[in-house]
Each structure stands twice: as structure tokens, then as C-alpha cells.
Amino acid sequence: MLKDIVDVLADPVDLSPLRGEDDFARLVSETGHSYDVAKQGYVTLASGKGLNHEGDSLEMVNSREAFLAQGHFAPFVESVTEHVQDVLEHSAPLAADPTVLEVGAGTGYYLAHTLDSIVDARGVGLDISVPAAKHLAKSHPRVGAIVADVWAGLPVRDESIHAITDVFAPRNPAEFARVLAPGGEVVVLLAHQGHLDELREPLGILGVEAGKLERMLEQAQGHLELAADPQLIEFPMRLERDAIAAQVGMSPSARHIEADVLQERVATLPSHLEVSARGQLVRLRKA
């Protein structure tokens, strides 16, 4: 809930502290800016220029819920949680009420799992999509849902976050370094070459380009550096056609393929298909 994380939130205009007013119907900064809390429990924290884009559509969010609820990505979520636990136990062991920020949190699937496993932690879920934030706000009793654009900056106070998670989502290395508390780390899950390759040709979806890790580290230079050797996570998934349609529908490929065209292509697939999941787990600390 927002009232449980307001002490780490900041005004997106000037990063001054926020407080709840009118029984947390709005958040107000020390400099007088006010942000209404939606009835679904999330708050949009954006500067006067607003958001640069809308993020995932309602249809993409529904596809994400449908796919993730079936547990196909369980090894990914378990690995992210294990590494966050390690960060909090070894890198930031003295933190009281440790705070985990997930950037691009979507519907809260990963963050909720992490909080279930770390009972004294609280979560800040950030996504630019309003439809996603409506799910995110209800994903866990210790999650506060924020609508914001990571590229425009994080509405979060300096050195207030003990672990940041970023799962197949945009990154802002300078902002990550600013908000990380001493000893904190960023846990990133990148799609790796070969991820979902069995679906590329028959469905005409986007592939994973080479050199993602190298580009991320180059962009992070001066802000973040490797805290451990990257770890490859790969496993097979046996997917039915509906699951395949949901997986593509939640991905960036959904913006490039019309829904009816996707359904036609999925219908040509076998009733079940073994598909490879491949990701790279990367841990980063302040440079």
C-alpha cells in the first residue's frame, strides 16, 4: 500500500519528500505539488510534461496475466527472488524494513513472489502502464504501485532502495545508482539469444539481438558495475496454443502483429510445442 512506502517516494519535479494527505487520497510534496491517488490504489508520479508514452495496453496486460498465471516462467521468478534474498542477506543485512523496487513491474507477478519469500521487505512497483498499475496495486499487501517513466527519472528518494529488480524492462543506470542504498544491488533479467526461438519463424515475432549484456554494461559505465558473474538460466516449456498466443500478446511483438494475424499463425502450430526459455541474470552495484 502507498502509505507503507511513502517515506521512500519523491516528487518527480524536484525530488522533495512526499506525504499523504486526506487519508492518502493524494500525495503532497514539501514544495507544494499534489498527486491524486487513483481509486484502484496507484498514483501517477510524473513531471508537468506528463508521460512520454502509455506502455502496455489492456490487452497486453491481460495476456501477461494469463501467461504468467500458468507458471511457465517459474524458474525465472524463483531465480530473481533468490538473488534479491542474497542481496538483502549479505549486501544490505542491517536494513530495517528493506525496500525492493521493481522497474517495469507489470502486474506485480515477480515482485509479489519476492515479497512472499522475504517477509520483512516492502515493495515499490513502478510501471508506465496504467492498466498494469491497476493489477500491480492489488498484487500484494506490501506493494505500493507507481505510474512513472523510468527514462524520465525515478520518483524515489536518494539511497532509499536496498534492491532493484528489472525483468525484461527498460533501465536507467544513473537513476538506479542514485536511489540505491549503500550495499544495495540491481538484479536484472535479460532475454538471451535463443529465447523463444521456436516461435520466431512460424509467428514472425522479434528475435533477441546479440550483445545485449555488453550494451547494458556500456550504458551503465560510470554508474553501475558487475557485482557477480552473469548467470544463464535456460529451461524448456511445453506450451499449448493459447499459452503461445498469450506469450506473444504480452511481448513487444504484440505491437507489430495484428491480433487476428497472430491468431491465424498460432492456429497453424501443433497443439503443443516445446519452446526454449533463455535469460541472463545479471547483478550490478554502484560503480
Buried (B, 14 or more C-beta within 10 A) or exposed (E): BBEBBBBBBBBBBEBEBBBBEEEBEBBBBEEEBEBEBBEEBBBBBBBEEEBEEEBBBEEBBBBBBBBBEBEBBBBBBBBBBBBBBBBBEEBBEEBEEBBBBBBBBBBBBBBBBBBEBBEEBBBBBBBBBBBBBBBBBBBBEBBBBBBBBBEBBBBBBEBBBBBBBBBBBEBBBEBBBBBBBEBBBBBBBBBBEBBBEBBBEBBBBBBBEEEBBEEBBEBBEEBBBBBBEBEEBEEEBEBBBEBBBBBBBBBEBBEEBEEEEBEEBBEEBEEEBEBBBBBBBBBBBBE
